[in-house]
């Protein structure tokens, strides 16, 4: 069994806190080391520069040149050298002859002794600096010649600062640097802790592997579900869409990040996304689909994430619903026919009981002949079985509502080979709307249906005796929700328009007493007729 290291079990915030602490610590340590080395070099250079300046100033003094020629140079030079040493802040000023014998020294006991260090370059007339261990310990020193008026070297001057004094100054500098480092570590630690706390709130204290699993599950679910999912932020930009939404809405590959008005969606659907309002089981139509939309604002505490929209493909269910309506119409027609047949049978029986057998036979055969003639005419002129069955059912249904549904004498329609569901959607909804319009118009209420072939395609025309449609009503008739009832629940004509577009056809609306809807469907692909 694989064991997980304790570090991997830490939350991402704790891991980030540890990482930032290490980074800050390493950065501060490296900076401190660099500052220490740089400061030491600066102090050494500064001490060398000061020693050289003091030595040259003393060597250029006329009193020094005058004193080195006296029988007892120390009597004059020792007080002078000590005064200058104190004022200049150096640790020693040694004045000596060209052989290195001292005239002055901070320790009077060393006067008359030999200078410990290099004097050759100075005797040759050149000023130089070096680090050497003398009577006062290691020191940075400068040695320069004392020249007379002819330029001859008469004596030497050495000034220096001990390394202990440089170290003392370095320790003073490091104390200040240490306070700065401590302040930096404190501020860095506080900042790291704040970043860690914020990150912990944002990640809910989850470890990195847990966040990875959540992301993997999130991605897998988005790609797996068939329902569409959209997330629109408060600026009305699409921030998330899954494969189901892309398929249902036909969204481009770069849809995420774009404003909803740039996605080429139906205006009503776009307005719904822009509104940010809650919607429940609202039906929208795309070019070839019926979609049920649910939308709800997404919030976490006081923070708004925009609008979450779920999409369900309702196309098949809507088609089945249309077929169910057609079957229900057929059943209603059979019920009506059975009711009429019962009435006619009672009439025939009554005539027989009254002894009027000839009238009974004539009545029965006339009714049967009329019904059979109508059925034969429909079946003979419309050889598309789905449409023939639909017309028979709609005729009986219209008759019950007091509307005469007539088939044009010149109607003749072959088997089109088209999807029967689309044909039922188109002709069934047009007839239903025509019957509704005819009922509201002046009597007699009539609906006339014409079905003809045209160059391999077909023309379906449905005219009613209703009040007709105005220009503004024609423009809005095929939008979702439009209805003459004004309840905003109309869907039939919108589905007609969708089915016609899906089949590559056209639909026109005109006026001839009432409204006339003309649908032209092209021949199916591959049909040579």
GULO-708039 format. One line per field, with one value per residue (C-alpha): x, y, z. Coordinates in Angstrom, 1 decimal, m for minus. Layout:
east	c(X  ...)
north	c(Y  ...)
up	c(Z  ...)
end
This chain:
east	c(0.0  1.4  1.9  1.3  3.9  2.7  3.5  1.1  m1.7  m1.3  m3.7  m2.6  m2.6  m0.2  2.1  2.1  2.8  5.8  7.1  6.8  8.5  11.4  11.7  11.6  14.2  16.5  16.2  16.9  19.8  21.4  20.8  22.4  25.5  25.9  25.4  28.0  30.6  29.9  29.9  33.2  34.8  33.4  34.8  38.2  38.3  37.3  40.0  42.6  41.5  41.6  45.0  46.5  45.1  46.4  49.8  50.2  49.0  51.5  54.3  53.5  53.7  56.8  57.2  57.8  60.5  62.2  62.0  63.6  66.8  67.0  69.3  66.1  63.2  61.0  60.7  59.0  57.3  55.7  53.3  52.4  51.8  49.6  47.5  46.9  46.2  43.4  41.9  42.0  40.6  43.4  45.1  48.7  50.9  54.5  57.2  60.6  63.8  64.5  65.9  62.7  63.8  60.8  60.6  57.0  54.6  51.3  53.3  56.3  58.1  58.3  60.0  63.5  62.5  62.3  59.0  57.3  56.1  57.1  59.0  60.8  58.2  58.1  61.9  61.8  59.4  56.0  53.0  51.4  49.0  49.0  47.5  50.1  50.4  52.5  52.9  49.2  48.0  46.7  46.1  45.4  48.2  49.6  53.3  54.4  57.8  58.7  60.6  62.8  62.9  65.1  62.7  64.9  63.3  64.3  61.9  58.8  55.3  52.9  49.3  47.0  43.8  43.7  41.3  39.9  38.6  37.2  35.5  34.0  32.5  31.3  29.6  27.9  26.7  25.6  23.5  21.6  21.4  20.1  17.3  16.5  16.5  14.3  11.9  11.9  11.3  8.5  6.8  7.4  6.1  3.0  2.4  2.9  0.5  m2.1  m1.6  m1.9  m5.1  m6.7  m5.6  m7.0  m10.4  m10.4  m9.5  m11.6  m8.5  m8.3  m5.0  m3.5  m4.4  m8.0  m8.2  m6.8  m9.5  m12.2  m11.1  m10.9  m14.5  m15.7  m14.3  m15.5  m19.1  m19.3  m18.3  m20.4  m23.9  m26.2  m28.0  m26.5  m25.0  m24.1  m22.7  m23.1  m21.3  m22.7  m21.1  m23.2  m20.2  m20.3  m17.8  m18.6  m20.4  m20.2  m20.4  m24.2  m24.8  m22.5  m24.4  m27.9  m27.1  m24.5  m22.0  m18.6  m15.4  m14.3  m17.7  m16.4  m15.3  m17.5  m20.6  m23.9  m24.9  m21.9  m22.9  m25.4  m28.3  m32.0  m32.9  m35.4  m32.8  m30.2  m32.5  m33.3  m29.5  m29.0  m32.0  m30.4  m33.8  m35.0  m36.8  m38.5  m39.2  m39.3  m39.5  m37.2  m36.8  m33.5  m33.2  m33.9  m34.5  m37.0  m35.2  m36.5  m34.6  m34.2  m32.2  m31.3  m28.9  m25.9  m24.6  m22.2  m22.8  m22.9  m20.9  m22.7  m21.4  m24.0  m26.6  m26.7  m28.7  m29.6  m30.8  m32.8  m33.5  m37.2  m37.3  m38.2  m40.6  m42.3  m42.6  m44.0  m46.4  m47.5  m48.0  m50.0  m52.2  m52.7  m53.6  m55.9  m57.6  m58.0  m59.5  m61.8  m62.8  m63.6  m65.6  m67.5  m68.0  m69.2  m71.6  m72.9  m73.2  m75.2  m77.6  m77.9  m78.5  m81.3  m82.8  m82.7  m84.2  m87.0  m87.8  m88.0  m90.3  m92.5  m92.8  m90.8  m88.1  m87.4  m86.7  m84.5  m82.4  m82.2  m81.1  m78.4  m76.9  m76.8  m74.9  m72.5  m72.0  m71.2  m68.7  m67.1  m66.9  m65.1  m62.6  m62.0  m61.4  m58.9  m57.0  m57.1  m55.8  m53.3  m51.1  m48.9  m50.4  m49.5  m51.2  m54.2  m54.8  m54.3  m56.9  m59.5  m59.1  m59.0  m62.1  m64.2  m62.7  m63.5  m67.1  m67.6  m66.7  m69.1  m66.3  m66.4  m63.0  m62.8  m60.1  m59.5  m60.7  m57.3  m55.4  m53.0  m50.0  m47.7  m45.6  m43.0  m40.6  m40.2  m40.2  m43.8  m43.3  m42.4  m45.4  m47.8  m46.3  m46.7  m50.1  m51.7  m50.8  m51.8  m55.2  m55.6  m54.9  m57.2  m60.1  m59.5  m59.6  m62.7  m64.6  m64.0  m65.0  m68.4  m70.4  m70.3  m67.0  m64.8  m61.3  m59.9  m56.9  m55.0  m52.1  m50.3  m47.0  m44.6  m41.4  m40.8  m41.7  m45.0  m47.2  m49.5  m52.0  m54.5  m57.0  m59.7  m62.7  m61.5  m60.7  m57.2  m53.9  m52.5  m49.0  m47.7  m49.3  m47.8  m44.3  m44.7  m46.8  m43.9  m42.2  m42.4  m45.2  m47.3  m51.0  m54.2  m55.4  m52.7  m51.7  m48.1  m48.2  m48.4  m46.0  m47.8  m46.8  m43.3  m42.9  m44.3  m41.7  m39.0  m40.1  m40.3  m36.8  m35.5  m36.9  m35.4  m38.8  m40.6  m43.8  m45.9  m48.9  m51.4  m55.1  m58.1  m61.1  m59.2  m55.6  m53.9  m50.8  m48.7  m45.9  m43.5  m41.3  m38.5  m37.9  m35.8  m32.1  m31.3  m34.8  m34.6  m38.3)
north	c(0.0  3.4  5.8  9.5  11.9  14.2  17.2  16.0  15.7  19.3  21.8  23.9  27.0  25.3  24.2  27.7  29.1  26.8  27.5  31.3  31.1  29.1  31.5  34.5  32.9  32.0  35.4  37.2  34.9  35.4  39.1  39.3  37.3  39.6  42.7  41.4  40.8  44.0  46.1  44.5  45.4  48.9  49.4  48.0  50.3  53.2  52.5  52.1  55.4  57.3  55.8  56.9  60.4  60.8  59.5  61.8  64.8  64.2  63.6  66.9  68.9  71.2  70.7  67.0  67.6  70.1  67.8  64.8  66.8  67.7  65.8  64.5  64.2  62.3  65.3  67.3  64.6  62.4  65.0  66.1  62.5  61.7  64.8  64.1  60.4  61.4  64.0  61.7  58.7  56.3  53.8  54.7  57.2  56.1  58.5  56.7  57.2  55.5  52.4  51.9  53.1  54.7  58.3  58.0  55.3  55.2  53.1  55.1  51.9  51.0  54.3  53.6  50.1  48.9  49.3  46.0  46.0  46.7  50.0  49.3  51.0  54.0  54.3  54.2  57.2  55.5  55.6  52.1  50.3  46.9  44.7  43.6  42.4  44.8  45.7  46.6  43.5  43.1  46.5  48.2  50.7  53.2  54.1  57.2  59.0  62.5  64.4  67.5  70.4  68.4  65.5  63.2  60.8  62.0  59.9  57.7  58.1  55.2  55.5  52.6  51.3  48.0  45.2  45.0  48.6  47.7  44.7  46.9  49.2  46.1  44.8  48.1  48.0  44.4  45.3  47.8  45.2  42.6  44.9  45.4  41.6  41.0  43.7  42.2  38.7  39.9  41.8  38.9  36.4  38.5  38.9  35.2  34.4  36.7  35.2  31.7  32.7  34.1  31.1  28.8  30.6  30.3  26.7  25.7  24.2  21.5  19.8  20.1  16.5  17.1  20.2  18.1  15.5  18.1  19.6  16.2  15.4  18.8  18.3  14.7  15.6  18.6  16.5  13.5  15.0  15.3  18.3  21.6  23.9  27.6  30.0  33.7  36.2  39.6  41.3  39.0  37.1  33.3  31.9  28.2  25.9  22.1  19.9  19.4  23.2  23.5  20.8  22.1  25.7  25.3  27.4  28.1  26.7  30.1  30.8  31.0  34.6  36.2  38.4  36.6  39.1  37.9  34.2  34.3  32.9  33.5  37.1  35.8  33.4  36.1  38.4  35.8  35.4  39.1  39.6  37.5  36.5  33.2  31.0  27.7  25.1  27.8  26.5  28.0  27.1  26.9  26.2  22.5  21.9  22.5  23.3  23.5  26.2  26.7  29.6  30.7  33.3  31.7  33.1  32.0  34.1  37.7  37.0  36.7  34.3  35.3  33.1  29.3  28.0  24.4  23.1  20.0  18.7  18.6  18.0  14.2  14.7  17.5  15.4  12.5  15.0  16.1  12.5  11.9  14.8  13.4  10.0  11.7  13.4  10.1  8.6  11.6  11.2  7.5  8.4  11.0  8.6  5.9  8.4  9.4  5.8  5.0  7.9  6.7  3.1  4.3  6.2  3.2  0.9  3.5  3.6  m0.2  m0.3  2.2  0.0  2.3  m0.2  1.4  4.8  3.0  1.4  4.6  6.6  4.0  3.6  7.4  8.0  5.2  6.4  10.0  8.9  6.4  8.9  11.4  8.8  7.5  11.1  11.8  8.5  8.7  12.3  12.2  9.1  10.3  8.0  10.2  13.2  11.2  9.9  13.4  14.9  12.3  12.9  16.7  16.7  14.9  17.1  20.3  19.1  18.7  22.4  23.4  24.0  22.6  21.3  20.8  19.3  21.2  19.1  19.5  18.1  15.3  14.5  11.5  9.8  12.5  10.3  13.1  12.6  12.0  13.9  17.1  16.7  16.2  19.2  21.5  20.5  19.6  23.0  24.9  23.2  23.7  27.4  27.7  26.0  28.4  31.4  30.1  29.7  33.3  34.6  35.2  32.1  29.8  28.6  27.0  25.7  24.8  22.6  22.2  19.7  19.6  18.5  21.1  20.0  17.0  19.0  19.9  22.9  22.8  25.6  26.1  28.9  29.8  32.1  33.9  37.6  37.2  38.6  42.1  43.0  43.3  40.0  38.2  39.4  38.0  34.9  32.5  33.7  31.6  32.7  34.5  33.7  35.5  34.7  37.0  34.6  34.3  30.5  30.1  27.5  25.8  28.3  28.6  24.9  25.0  27.6  25.5  22.3  24.2  25.5  22.1  20.7  23.6  25.0  28.4  29.6  32.6  34.3  36.1  37.2  36.0  36.8  35.1  34.0  31.8  29.9  28.5  26.1  25.0  22.0  21.2  17.6  15.5  15.2  12.4  12.6  12.8  13.4)
up	c(0.0  m1.1  1.8  1.2  2.6  5.4  3.1  0.4  3.0  3.9  2.4  m0.5  1.7  4.2  1.4  m0.1  3.4  3.8  0.3  0.8  4.2  2.7  m0.2  2.1  4.5  1.7  0.0  3.3  4.2  0.7  0.9  4.4  3.3  0.2  2.3  4.9  2.2  0.4  3.6  4.7  1.3  1.5  5.1  4.0  1.0  3.1  5.7  2.9  1.4  4.8  5.7  2.3  2.7  6.2  5.3  2.3  4.3  7.0  4.5  2.7  6.0  6.0  9.8  9.2  6.6  8.9  12.0  10.3  10.0  13.8  16.2  18.0  15.5  18.0  20.3  17.6  15.5  18.3  19.6  16.1  14.9  17.9  17.5  13.8  14.6  17.1  14.8  11.7  13.5  12.5  14.8  14.2  12.3  12.1  10.9  10.1  8.3  5.0  6.8  8.8  12.2  13.9  15.0  16.3  17.4  19.5  21.9  23.0  23.8  20.2  19.2  17.8  16.7  13.2  11.2  10.6  7.0  3.5  2.8  m0.5  m2.8  m0.6  m0.5  m4.3  m4.1  m4.6  m2.3  m1.7  0.6  2.1  4.9  7.3  10.9  13.0  16.6  16.9  15.1  11.5  9.9  6.6  6.1  3.6  3.3  1.5  1.1  2.5  m0.1  0.1  m2.3  m4.7  m4.7  m2.7  m0.2  3.3  5.4  5.3  6.8  7.4  8.6  9.3  10.7  12.5  11.2  14.7  14.4  10.9  12.5  15.2  12.5  10.6  13.7  14.1  10.5  11.0  14.0  11.8  9.0  11.5  12.6  8.9  8.3  11.3  10.1  6.7  8.0  10.2  7.3  4.9  7.4  8.1  4.4  3.8  6.6  5.1  1.6  3.2  5.0  1.9  m0.1  2.6  2.4  m1.4  m1.5  1.5  3.1  0.5  m0.3  m3.8  m4.7  m3.6  m5.8  m8.6  m8.1  m7.9  m11.2  m12.9  m11.6  m12.7  m16.2  m16.5  m15.5  m17.8  m20.8  m19.8  m19.1  m22.1  m20.7  m21.7  m19.0  m19.4  m16.9  m17.7  m15.5  m14.3  m17.3  m19.6  m20.8  m21.3  m18.9  m19.1  m21.5  m21.8  m24.8  m24.5  m24.7  m27.7  m29.5  m28.6  m29.4  m32.2  m30.3  m31.8  m30.3  m28.9  m27.3  m23.8  m22.9  m25.5  m24.8  m25.2  m28.0  m30.0  m30.0  m32.9  m30.8  m31.2  m30.1  m27.5  m26.1  m26.0  m24.2  m21.6  m21.0  m20.7  m18.3  m15.6  m14.4  m13.0  m15.6  m15.1  m17.8  m20.5  m24.1  m26.7  m30.4  m32.3  m36.0  m35.5  m31.8  m29.1  m25.9  m22.3  m20.4  m16.7  m15.4  m11.9  m10.4  m8.8  m5.5  m2.8  0.3  m0.9  m4.0  m7.3  m10.0  m12.6  m14.2  m14.4  m17.3  m17.9  m21.3  m22.1  m25.6  m25.9  m29.6  m29.5  m26.7  m28.5  m31.7  m29.7  m28.1  m31.6  m32.6  m29.5  m30.2  m33.7  m32.3  m29.8  m32.7  m34.5  m31.4  m31.0  m34.7  m34.1  m31.0  m33.0  m35.9  m33.4  m31.9  m35.3  m36.4  m33.3  m34.1  m37.7  m36.5  m34.2  m37.1  m39.4  m36.7  m36.0  m39.7  m39.9  m36.8  m38.5  m41.5  m43.8  m44.8  m48.2  m46.5  m43.9  m46.7  m48.6  m45.5  m44.5  m47.9  m48.5  m45.2  m46.0  m49.5  m48.4  m45.8  m48.1  m50.9  m48.6  m47.3  m50.9  m52.1  m49.3  m49.7  m53.5  m53.7  m50.8  m51.1  m48.2  m45.6  m42.6  m44.1  m45.3  m41.8  m40.3  m42.7  m41.9  m38.1  m38.4  m40.6  m38.0  m35.2  m37.1  m37.8  m34.1  m33.6  m36.4  m39.0  m42.5  m43.4  m47.2  m49.4  m52.7  m55.7  m57.4  m54.4  m55.4  m53.3  m53.7  m50.9  m50.3  m48.3  m45.7  m41.9  m40.9  m37.7  m39.5  m41.8  m38.9  m37.1  m40.2  m41.5  m38.1  m36.5  m39.6  m39.6  m35.8  m36.1  m39.1  m37.2  m34.3  m36.6  m38.5  m35.2  m34.3  m37.8  m39.4  m40.3  m42.1  m40.6  m43.3  m43.7  m47.1  m47.5  m50.8  m51.3  m54.6  m56.1  m57.6  m59.4  m57.1  m54.0  m52.6  m51.8  m48.7  m48.5  m45.6  m45.8  m43.3  m43.1  m40.0  m39.5  m41.1  m39.9  m40.1  m41.2  m37.7  m36.7  m39.8  m38.7  m35.2  m36.0  m36.0  m32.9  m29.7  m27.5  m30.1  m30.2  m31.1  m27.5  m26.1  m23.3  m24.5  m24.7  m28.4  m29.8  m32.8  m35.5  m34.1  m34.5  m38.0  m38.9  m37.3  m39.2  m42.5  m42.1  m41.1  m44.3  m46.3  m47.3  m47.2  m45.7  m46.8  m45.2  m47.3  m47.0  m49.0  m46.8  m44.0  m43.5  m46.1  m45.1  m48.0  m47.3  m50.1  m49.4  m51.8  m53.0  m50.7  m51.5  m54.0  m55.5  m59.3  m59.9)
end
